[in-house]
Amino acid sequence: MTGRSGTEGAFKNRCANAQRILASLTGYFISRISFEAFSEDDSMEITMRDGPTKPDVVISLSDLRYVSLSKPPEISGCFIDAISLTHLPVMPHPWPEDAAALVGRFNGLNELAWLRIRGPAELDVVASIVTVYTAVSDDEAGQVRAPS
């Protein structure tokens, strides 16, 4: 594939791969959310933990189009009941009805990714760049040996 359709396929695949990683995070806890909205490179990072035996995970989003956070008085330690990442293609391909209510669509709008986290804190983010980082767990890091 060449041209725009090749790019769309690559982004859709990246979203699908990220969704597979995120699907295993049910039960994790949100340990930090950072948000930068006052620059050209607006961004958000969500750090999630689930103790020393599981790896920390960071979701980095930039070129934000929509952000909504509903949180309890104390967000630290909020667990994740459900998490999803949905690919939102360019026009004329349809979006899920819920996503269409978040972001106005127009010709020329890049394809986007919609992150949704549900639990005591609820978060919806629509962005054009999404990266998921997974850290080594403390147990795995403790088993790394220096070369002899």
Phi, psi and omega in degrees: 000145178229170176069205186298321183295327176295320178295317180298319179297321180294316180294319178299318178295320177298320178295317180296318178296317178296319179299321178298320178293313184293331182301333182275001185268002175302130183097344174294170178241142174283121180256340181195141170230124175240144189219127178237112183242003188249031177217174178293332181259060179301142186206165176215140173232134178240121179255132181234142181226158173210051176084178187284344183270350179242149182289146170290150179230135177238128173256121179250126180234139175216173192054058184291139176248335182202138175219132175218128180229122173246120188225154173285171181305324179241103183279335181302128179084011177292129180277163181255117175278322182207146178215137179213154174229119185245130176285132177245104185286168176289164176295148010265008181295140184286155173250160170300146183304319180298322181289323181299333179283343183272319188229130175292135181259147176203158177299138180094350177288131178300159170292151188229170174236138181246112176265130179229124177239132180236141179168205174302326171258137178240131187225131172233128178224133173242126185213163178262351178228126179224131175227137178245123179251136176239126180268161174287138178291160178302321179297315179294319180296325180290342181265355179289131181247143177289145179297144181262000000 
